[in-house]
Each structure stands twice: as C-alpha cells, then as structure tokens.
Amino acid sequence: MTSGDERVVEISNVWKIFGRKPEVALQAIRDRGLTKAEVLAEFNAVVGVADVSLSVNRGEIFCIMGLSGSGKSTLVRHFNRLLEPTAGKIAIEGTDVMALGPKELQGFRNRKISMVFQNFALMPHRSVLDNVAMPLEIRQVAKNERMRQAAAILDIVELGAWGSKFAHELSGGMQQRVGLARALAANPDVLLMDEPFSALDPLIRRQLQDEFIRLSTILQKTTIFITHDLDEAVRIGDRIAIMRDGMVVQTGTAEDIVMNPADDYVADFVAGISRLKVVHAHAVMQPVDAYVASKGPIPADVPRVDGEETLSKLITLAIDEENPILVQSGRTDIGVITRADLLRTVIEGTEVS
C-alpha cells in the first residue's frame, strides 16, 4: 500500500508526563533511571509516552498498537498537538510542529492533518453533506464549491445518495464513513485515525476495513492508524509499532514482528496470529547454494513462486509436490523452500513452540 520511502512524519525522543512538575520528573528519569511506577510514587506523575522516536513514509499506513494504557492514543494526539509533549521533536512535511504559534497551528491542522476518532462526532443538526463540508467551510471556501467537493468525497465513500440525510438516519458504519469523508474533504497530507472502527460490530468493522484499504489504494494518504486489535493492524498496516508502558518496543512489518519478535512481550502478543497470510516466501526460504550443497541439483521442472507468495499458498502448492519450491525475484533464483521449511515455520508459530 505504501507508495515510497519519502519520510512525511518524523518524531524524535517524544515524552509526555502528566502531573504538576513534568519537567522535574523527566529530569529525574534521565538522571536516575526511574521506572514508571517510581515516577508515580515519587512525583505523583504518570508517564504517558516515554522517549518515542519513529518515522512514517509517504502513502504508508502506519499502525500503532498496544493494549489499553500502552500510550498509543496519547502518542497520536501529539502529531497535531492536541497534547503538548513534555519533550521531543515533531516534524510533518518538513514543518517543525513544535515551533508553530496558535494561528499557524490552527492553519496547519486545517490544511495538513485530519483526524478520525472512535466517536463519530457528527453534528446532529447538519445534513451528511454539511458535515462533510465543515473543514472547507472553516477554510472559508465558497458554499457552492465546498458542497461540490463534499459531494465528490461522499461518492468516493459510496454515500453519494445520503447527502441530504441526518446522522440519526444512518447506521453506525455509515456514520463512520461520513466521519472519514469529512477528514478526507480537507485533502490533508496526513490522516490520523484513533481506533475508528473499534465501536462497530465485527462484520461492519471488517467491511469498513475493506473500504479503508480500497480508499487508501485510491487516495494514497499517509495514515497513522491506532488500534488495539492485532488482526486489524496486520490486515491494513504497511508497518506496525507495538507499544507498552508508553514505549515503542518493536517496529516493523507484520512479517518482521511475527517471525522475529523483539522480546517475550511481543512474542506473547503475536502468538495467536496465523502466519498463513502474514509470512511470505522470502522469509521461509533457504539459500540456493546451501540446498544444492546438501541435497544436490534442483530439478528443472520444480514449481516457481515469487518472493512475496504467502505461506498459505506455499503449503497448498507443497501438498501435491514432493520437489522443493524455487523462489524467484524477477527471473533470478533467490531461494529454495522444502516441505520441512514450511512445517518448521508453521510449528514455530503455534502455542506449543
């Protein structure tokens, strides 16, 4: 889903400490290495975000996830300065967000960055079309033009026929699509989404995930997506950052995290995730030279797959194929996969490993 490696969002060493003397508490952490519990006991202060650094590329869906209280929603509110960090740097599209004055910050929020919350927050006295047009109204775009743009966005989220309705006439899933349309109407460079689908029923939630993936492919918006649901993060994210106690403990693709968890916490976190659609051929294969050295020449008529082929399809292919599977990049042979490689990968991903 990502369209390149140009960095759009960069945050460095961001801290957020809630309390009466956050700077003093932070200095004590730096000087004495206090834990989160010790900071609470000594300063009656809560460490919400602890020394987080990360970057997000243009067009990427970057998921930040963790359990309740991990700091993920606190962190995302720093990108547009709904919360002021205790320390750290935040840059979006090269703009030093921390250096913006009140008026500059208001303009920045209106033009560069939009947010979709778990609560739909639609105005009940406004029609769906008026709700979507709100960001453009704030920009003082002429009424006819903002209504035209809002109608175009409603068509993109497949709600064009509902523009004259009011929020109470829409289902929960439809209301969330209106909330997404409102955020997109401002044509932001960066889209922040804080657990936008978590309040919806499972079936509707999955439908909204599909819709969001479709829109992301079309619009290529750089998105920071907050979720507590690992399945959701794996399904829609290009990369995932896992948080615990205000810290980012691992960042990578779903495959990186599932195959190489950074610690026991991450390993436990991903233990229930099926590897079948997360792990790809390039992560399972062994070098061609190593295979030939131990097993001999590879038959000419073996099946060939791309390095991005999923574990699920590899297993299906191996059911009726005793020969190894050759992995290619373009027309270059880059690896070999045997039934033993596939079995080992599946077993290592089970609870008994």
BELWO-V423908 format. One record per residue. N is the residue number from 1. RES is the residue in one small letter. SS is DSSP state (2 for helix, 1 for strand, 0 for the rest). PHI is phi in whole degrees, -180 to 180 (NA if undefined). Layout:
N | RES | SS | PHI
N | RES | SS | PHI
//
This chain:
1 | m | 0 | NA
2 | t | 0 | -73
3 | s | 0 | -105
4 | g | 0 | 170
5 | d | 0 | -111
6 | e | 0 | -73
7 | r | 1 | -78
8 | v | 1 | -104
9 | v | 1 | -121
10 | e | 1 | -138
11 | i | 1 | -122
12 | s | 1 | -133
13 | n | 1 | 51
14 | v | 1 | -82
15 | w | 1 | -122
16 | k | 1 | -136
17 | i | 1 | -121
18 | f | 1 | -93
19 | g | 0 | 159
20 | r | 0 | -76
21 | k | 0 | -131
22 | p | 2 | -63
23 | e | 2 | -66
24 | v | 2 | -67
25 | a | 2 | -62
26 | l | 2 | -63
27 | q | 2 | -63
28 | a | 2 | -65
29 | i | 2 | -62
30 | r | 2 | -69
31 | d | 2 | -79
32 | r | 2 | -118
33 | g | 0 | 65
34 | l | 0 | -66
35 | t | 0 | -83
36 | k | 2 | -59
37 | a | 2 | -66
38 | e | 2 | -69
39 | v | 2 | -65
40 | l | 2 | -63
41 | a | 2 | -68
42 | e | 2 | -86
43 | f | 2 | -116
44 | n | 0 | 52
45 | a | 0 | -125
46 | v | 1 | -113
47 | v | 1 | -84
48 | g | 1 | -88
49 | v | 1 | -135
50 | a | 1 | -124
51 | d | 1 | 56
52 | v | 1 | -92
53 | s | 1 | -129
54 | l | 1 | -163
55 | s | 1 | -137
56 | v | 1 | -128
57 | n | 1 | -90
58 | r | 0 | -62
59 | g | 0 | 79
60 | e | 0 | -86
61 | i | 1 | -99
62 | f | 1 | -108
63 | c | 1 | -93
64 | i | 1 | -112
65 | m | 1 | -137
66 | g | 0 | 170
67 | l | 0 | -74
68 | s | 0 | -58
69 | g | 0 | 88
70 | s | 0 | -76
71 | g | 0 | 105
72 | k | 2 | -66
73 | s | 2 | -72
74 | t | 2 | -63
75 | l | 2 | -61
76 | v | 2 | -65
77 | r | 2 | -76
78 | h | 2 | -86
79 | f | 2 | -63
80 | n | 0 | -112
81 | r | 0 | 60
82 | l | 0 | -66
83 | l | 0 | -119
84 | e | 0 | -92
85 | p | 0 | -69
86 | t | 0 | -70
87 | a | 1 | -159
88 | g | 1 | 121
89 | k | 1 | -123
90 | i | 1 | -134
91 | a | 1 | -129
92 | i | 1 | -130
93 | e | 0 | 52
94 | g | 0 | 80
95 | t | 1 | -89
96 | d | 1 | -76
97 | v | 2 | -64
98 | m | 2 | -71
99 | a | 2 | -90
100 | l | 0 | -77
101 | g | 0 | -78
102 | p | 2 | -55
103 | k | 2 | -69
104 | e | 2 | -65
105 | l | 2 | -65
106 | q | 2 | -62
107 | g | 2 | -65
108 | f | 2 | -63
109 | r | 2 | -64
110 | n | 2 | -75
111 | r | 2 | -111
112 | k | 0 | -104
113 | i | 1 | -145
114 | s | 1 | -126
115 | m | 1 | -132
116 | v | 1 | -117
117 | f | 0 | -97
118 | q | 0 | -62
119 | n | 0 | -79
120 | f | 0 | -60
121 | a | 0 | 55
122 | l | 0 | -84
123 | m | 0 | -78
124 | p | 0 | -67
125 | h | 0 | -88
126 | r | 0 | -107
127 | s | 1 | -70
128 | v | 2 | -56
129 | l | 2 | -62
130 | d | 2 | -65
131 | n | 2 | -62
132 | v | 2 | -67
133 | a | 2 | -80
134 | m | 2 | -54
135 | p | 2 | -59
136 | l | 2 | -75
137 | e | 2 | -64
138 | i | 2 | -62
139 | r | 0 | -77
140 | q | 0 | 67
141 | v | 0 | -71
142 | a | 0 | -55
143 | k | 2 | -57
144 | n | 2 | -60
145 | e | 2 | -70
146 | r | 2 | -69
147 | m | 2 | -68
148 | r | 2 | -63
149 | q | 2 | -66
150 | a | 2 | -64
151 | a | 2 | -64
152 | a | 2 | -64
153 | i | 2 | -68
154 | l | 2 | -61
155 | d | 2 | -63
156 | i | 2 | -63
157 | v | 0 | -91
158 | e | 0 | 62
159 | l | 0 | -127
160 | g | 2 | -57
161 | a | 2 | -82
162 | w | 2 | -108
163 | g | 0 | -59
164 | s | 0 | -88
165 | k | 0 | -81
166 | f | 1 | -111
167 | a | 2 | -55
168 | h | 2 | -68
169 | e | 2 | -90
170 | l | 0 | -109
171 | s | 0 | -72
172 | g | 2 | -59
173 | g | 2 | -64
174 | m | 2 | -67
175 | q | 2 | -63
176 | q | 2 | -68
177 | r | 2 | -67
178 | v | 2 | -65
179 | g | 2 | -60
180 | l | 2 | -67
181 | a | 2 | -61
182 | r | 2 | -61
183 | a | 2 | -66
184 | l | 2 | -75
185 | a | 2 | -60
186 | a | 0 | -76
187 | n | 0 | 52
188 | p | 0 | -75
189 | d | 0 | -75
190 | v | 1 | -129
191 | l | 1 | -115
192 | l | 1 | -104
193 | m | 1 | -130
194 | d | 1 | -102
195 | e | 0 | 46
196 | p | 0 | -67
197 | f | 0 | -111
198 | s | 0 | -70
199 | a | 0 | -88
200 | l | 0 | -95
201 | d | 0 | -63
202 | p | 2 | -53
203 | l | 2 | -66
204 | i | 2 | -65
205 | r | 2 | -60
206 | r | 2 | -66
207 | q | 2 | -63
208 | l | 2 | -68
209 | q | 2 | -61
210 | d | 2 | -59
211 | e | 2 | -63
212 | f | 2 | -66
213 | i | 2 | -60
214 | r | 2 | -62
215 | l | 2 | -64
216 | s | 2 | -64
217 | t | 2 | -65
218 | i | 2 | -74
219 | l | 2 | -94
220 | q | 0 | 54
221 | k | 0 | -80
222 | t | 1 | -70
223 | t | 1 | -128
224 | i | 1 | -110
225 | f | 1 | -117
226 | i | 1 | -96
227 | t | 1 | -155
228 | h | 0 | -102
229 | d | 0 | -103
230 | l | 2 | -63
231 | d | 2 | -59
232 | e | 2 | -65
233 | a | 2 | -62
234 | v | 2 | -65
235 | r | 2 | -71
236 | i | 2 | -112
237 | g | 0 | -88
238 | d | 0 | -76
239 | r | 1 | -137
240 | i | 1 | -132
241 | a | 1 | -113
242 | i | 1 | -101
243 | m | 1 | -109
244 | r | 1 | -152
245 | d | 0 | 53
246 | g | 0 | 84
247 | m | 1 | -109
248 | v | 1 | -88
249 | v | 1 | -95
250 | q | 1 | -163
251 | t | 1 | -130
252 | g | 1 | 172
253 | t | 0 | -71
254 | a | 2 | -57
255 | e | 2 | -63
256 | d | 2 | -55
257 | i | 2 | -71
258 | v | 2 | -69
259 | m | 2 | -81
260 | n | 0 | -136
261 | p | 0 | -61
262 | a | 0 | -71
263 | d | 0 | -156
264 | d | 2 | -63
265 | y | 2 | -61
266 | v | 2 | -66
267 | a | 2 | -59
268 | d | 2 | -66
269 | f | 2 | -62
270 | v | 2 | -98
271 | a | 0 | -60
272 | g | 0 | -87
273 | i | 0 | -82
274 | s | 0 | -68
275 | r | 0 | -82
276 | l | 0 | -59
277 | k | 0 | -111
278 | v | 0 | -99
279 | v | 0 | -90
280 | h | 1 | -117
281 | a | 2 | -56
282 | h | 2 | -64
283 | a | 2 | -86
284 | v | 2 | -103
285 | m | 0 | -68
286 | q | 1 | -112
287 | p | 0 | -61
288 | v | 2 | -59
289 | d | 2 | -61
290 | a | 2 | -66
291 | y | 2 | -65
292 | v | 2 | -62
293 | a | 2 | -64
294 | s | 2 | -96
295 | k | 2 | -113
296 | g | 0 | 100
297 | p | 0 | -59
298 | i | 0 | -87
299 | p | 0 | -56
300 | a | 0 | -71
301 | d | 0 | -100
302 | v | 0 | -70
303 | p | 0 | -67
304 | r | 1 | -124
305 | v | 1 | -135
306 | d | 1 | -79
307 | g | 0 | -62
308 | e | 0 | -94
309 | e | 0 | -64
310 | t | 1 | -80
311 | l | 2 | -59
312 | s | 2 | -57
313 | k | 2 | -73
314 | l | 2 | -65
315 | i | 2 | -64
316 | t | 2 | -60
317 | l | 2 | -66
318 | a | 2 | -79
319 | i | 2 | -58
320 | d | 0 | -108
321 | e | 0 | -129
322 | e | 0 | -80
323 | n | 0 | -71
324 | p | 0 | -68
325 | i | 1 | -106
326 | l | 1 | -94
327 | v | 1 | -101
328 | q | 1 | -126
329 | s | 1 | -121
330 | g | 0 | 67
331 | r | 0 | -110
332 | t | 1 | -97
333 | d | 1 | -75
334 | i | 1 | -118
335 | g | 1 | -178
336 | v | 1 | -133
337 | i | 1 | -124
338 | t | 0 | -107
339 | r | 2 | -59
340 | a | 2 | -63
341 | d | 2 | -61
342 | l | 2 | -67
343 | l | 2 | -64
344 | r | 2 | -62
345 | t | 2 | -65
346 | v | 2 | -67
347 | i | 2 | -64
348 | e | 2 | -66
349 | g | 0 | -94
350 | t | 0 | -95
351 | e | 0 | -63
352 | v | 0 | -86
353 | s | 0 | -70
//
